[in-house]
Amino acid sequence: MSRSTIIFFLCVTCLFLQNGESWRSAMSRPSSATSQEDSVEISRRQLFQSIVKAGVTSAAASLILGGASAAASAASVPSPEELARLQNGYARVQYLLKNWDDVTSVCGKAIMSDTERKQVIRTEGGGGGEGICEKTPLRVQEFMGYKSTTDPLYKADKLMVRAAPLVDPDNFESYLDVVERYREKADQTAMMAYTSSWGEANPNGGKEVIDDYLDKTKADVVESEKLLKQVLAYLELPQLPPLTGKL
């Protein structure tokens, strides 16, 4: 039997041990529609945790069967430089919240490209020139890692999953739960920022709609910041000093 086959069976065994009891109890319950939905359904979060655990098991099996190089290819633990992305990203999210109005608006920009005119939302500000202010909701995506591959939090959830072996085993499941909740909230934040950027262009849109979406976006950023802070704590990564200057 090949090494890859052995690793596969180890992963399947891990998943079976993880979910076997719940599947067994589900099959023994009454067959009403409501009961079946409650017992058989596996949430995305539970599936996410199972897959990650299988990946960690695969890495461990590779280490046993094929040495450190095989384990590295199965699930490489992030380097300190990679983990620093989470610290830098958290500092940037804090900066975003502390400087929300400055980051999400720009004033006195008389000349804009066609793309900017489609995405930047005009708000109150007077007759023209320096009196004109524009809302820039899409800047939120930049701080949350959804604008460029160079953003510190770009695909941060995948980095967090790779860092799972660094977490105290007693906190493993709690950590994965926080990571999944962060991913969901960060995705929601990026989508809300995008929706806000088009708030005035949509039917029945206007400044009030934009402001409402921006408020909801900020609330999502606040929740994302809390979850990211928990991730740093699980990984024992210290918070960086507050960022200064203009980003």
Secondary structure, DSSP 8 states (H G I E B T S, - for coil): --HHHHHHHHHHHHHHHHHHHHHHHHHTS---HHHHHHHH---HHHHHHHHHHHHHHHHHHHHHHH-HHHHHHHS----HHHHHHHHHHHHHHHHHHHTHHHHTEEES-----HHHHHHSEE-S--SSGGG-EEE-TTHHHHHHT-S-TTSTTTTHHHHHHHTGGGS-GGGHHHHHHHHHHHHHHHHHHHHHHHHHHTTTTSTT--HHHHHHHHHHHHHHHHHHHHHHHHHHHHTT--------S--
